[in-house]
Amino acid sequence: MVLYFKYLLILLKSQMQYRTSFWLLSLGQFFIPFSVFAGMYFMFERFGQIKGWTFYEVTLIFAVIHMAFSISECLARGFDAFSSLVAAGDFDRLLVRPRSTVVQVLGSKFEFTRIGRLAQSLIVLVWSVIHLPIDWTFLKMLTLLLMILSGMFIFTGVFILAATLCFWTIQGLEVANIFTDGGREMSQYPLNIYHKWITRFFTFVIPFGCVNYLPLLYLLDRNEGHDMLYMLSPVIGILFILPCLLVWHFGVRHYRSTGS
């Protein structure tokens, strides 16, 4: 991890050489989710609620998911842009270095301008918490933190799985965006508003339900007595990274150079 933080510091200094560009891009990132949030606001203004969920309950999920996504996009951007390393043959250089390929790919690219999206999500989170009648205990604050961490690990895991496909396809596949951008858009609402098969898939296969739906029930005291189960459900999302790393190492063992 020391090497990872050295990569992070080097690329941060590099991007800050053009500070005006950096802050303008960050400002742009701040407003990117705004249209989605505005659409959500007007929808609730018109209908009042969605399947029993109020506006501030949904905006809490919105903030958590977008915070998790922005952090993951910033710190795990190397996997999202991994296809360029394979296509150019640059991944060969990573293999001969005496360091983990996971750390090297993670450290190959950072998007610090995502701080703009993170800032907007933080504002929405604080706004939602202020308006929700939640009795904030230590365990509930811990659960909220675990929700953000869990979402970050799930998105990172999906980035890793998408990058692993590049060992066979060379170029990244757009279908992977179904689970990254599509997963972000879908999981900003409680999963029980969707069809049952969608809810099951995004709970037991890609566990977004362990980030937004189950722990939210605990925060709102709708968990029907299953306190520990719902409170600790985000841990499943954190553990999702483990099978993703196993798939990655399987892909590395079967990698064939492009010869570029």
N, C-alpha and C positions, 0 to 999 in steps of 0.2 A: 504493500500500500504506500510505502515511502516513494517508490517510483511513480505511482499513480499521481500522488500530490505534486511531484516535481513536474510531471507532464502538465497538470492543471495550472501550476504557477507560470510555466513557460508560455503556454498558450494564452493565459490571461494577460500577461505582459505584452504579448504580440498583438492581441486585439485592442488593447488600450493605447497602442501607438497612434491609432486613428480615433480619437475620443469622440469627435463630433459625429462621425459615422456610427460609432458604437451606440451613443445615446439616442440618435435618431432611429436606428434599428430597434433599440429597446422600446422606444416610444411607440413604434409601429406594432411591436409585439403586444404592448399594453392594450391597444385598441382592436387587435384581431378577434379575441373572444367576445368583444363588446356587442357585435351584431347578434351573436348567438344568445347572449344574455338578454338583449333587448327583445328578441323574439320570444324568449321565455316569459319575460315580464308582461308583454302584451297578450300572450296566450292566457296567463292567469288572470289578467285584468278582464278578459272576456269571459272565461269559464269559471273562475274562482278557485277551482281545485281540480286535481287529476286523480281519480280513483281514491279519494280520501286524503291525498297529500296536498298540503298547503304550499304557498309560494316560498316561504322562508325555509320550510323543510327541504324543498327541492334545491333551493339556492345553496344550502349547506353542502349538499352532495355535489353540486356544480363546482363549488369552490374547492372541495377536497380533490375531486378528479382532475381539475385543471392545475392545481398545485402539484399533484403527483406527476402529471404528464409533463409539465414545464421543467420540473427538476430532472426527470428521467431524460427528456430531450436534451437538456444541458449537459448532463454528466455521462450519458450513454449514447451520445450522438455518433460515436465512432462505429457502433454496430449498425446504426441506421444508414450510414454512408459506406458500409463495408464493401459493397459491390465494386466500387472504384478501385479498391486495393487488389481484389481478385482479378479484375479485368486488365489492370496494368501490370500484373505480376509482382506487385509490391509486397504481397503477403509472404512471398518466399523469404524476404529479408527478415520478417518477424519470426519465421520458423527457426532460423539459425541463431537467433539471439537467446542467451541463457535466461530468459524470463518468460513468464506465463503469457500465452497469446491473448488471453482474456484481458489482462492488464494493459497490454500493448495496444490492442484494438480500442479499448475504452479510452486510453490516453491519446489516441490519434486525432481526436477532434472533440472540441467542446463548443457549445453555443451559449455563450454567456449573455447574449442579448435576450435570452428567454427570461431574464430577470424582470422584463416588462410584463410578461404574461403572469409571472409569479406574483408581482405586486398587485395586479388587478384581482387575482384570485384571493389574495390575502385580505384585500379590502372587502370583497364580497363575503368572505368567511366571517370577519369581524361583524359586519352588518347583519348577517344571518344569526349569529350567536346572540347579539344584542336583542333581537326581536323574538327569539324562541324562548318559551318558558321552561328551560332546562335547568334542573338543579345540579349545577356543576360540582361533582365530587372529584377526588383525585383519580378514581378509576375511570370516570367518564372523560376526563382530560387526557388520560393515558390512552383510552380507546380512540379518541380523535387523532392523537399523534400516530397511533398504529395504523389508522385508516390511510393517512397520508403516506406513511412509509410503505404500507402494503401496496397501494396503488403504484408507487414508484417502482417497486420490485416487479410488479406484474407487467408494467409497460416495458421495463428493461428486459424482462424475460421474453416478451413478444418480439422486441428488437433483435434479441439474440437468435430466436428461432427463425426470423426472417433472414438474418445474416447467414445462418447455416445453410439455407437453401441455395445461396450463391455458390457453394462448393460444387453444386451440380448444374446450376443454371447460368453461372457466371454473372449475369446481370440480375439485379433485384427484381422481384415480381410485384406488380401493382396489387395483386391479390392480398399481399401482406398488409396493405393499408386498411383492409376490412377490420383487422384486429388491432391496429394502432389508432389511426384517426377515427375509424368507425367505432372501435371500442370506447374511445373517449367520448364521442357524441352520444352513444347509447347509454353509457354508464353514468351520465350526468343526470339521469332520471332513475327513480327506484325501479328495480327489475320486475317487480310484480305487475307493472302496467303493461308488460309485453306478453306475448303468447308463451304458454308453459314450456315449450321446447327451447325457446330462446333463453328463458330464465334458467332452465336446467343446464344448458350448454355453458352459459356464462356464470355458472356457480360451481359446477363440478368439473369442467374442462379448463376453461380460462376463468379463474375465480374472481371476476369483478364483483359478484354478489357479496363476497366477503369483505369488500371495501366499502360499498355504498349501502346495500339494502339491510343486511343482517346487523351490522353494528349501529346503523341508524335507528333500528327498532329498539336497541338497548339504550341509546342516548335519549330517545323519546319515551322510554318506559312502556313500550308496546311489546316487549319480548315474552310476555306470558310466563314469567318465572324462570326462563332459561338464561339467567344472567351471565354465567361464566361462558356458556357456549357462544352467545352472541357477542359478548365482550371480546373474546379471544379469537373470533372468526378471522380478523385481519391477519393473524399469524399464518393462516393457510396461504394467504396471498404472498406473504414474505417467503414461505417455503416453496412457492411456485418456481422460484429462480433455480432451485436445485435440479429438477429434471431438464430445465432449459440448458443448464451448463453441461449436463450429461450428453444431451443431443449435440451441443457445440463440439465437445471433445470427440464424439463419434464422427462428426463432419470433418474435423481437422485430420483425423486418422485416414480418411478417405479422400483427402484433397489431392488434386492433380494440377500441377502448375499449368497456366495458360501459355507459358513460354514467351511472354511479352518482354 
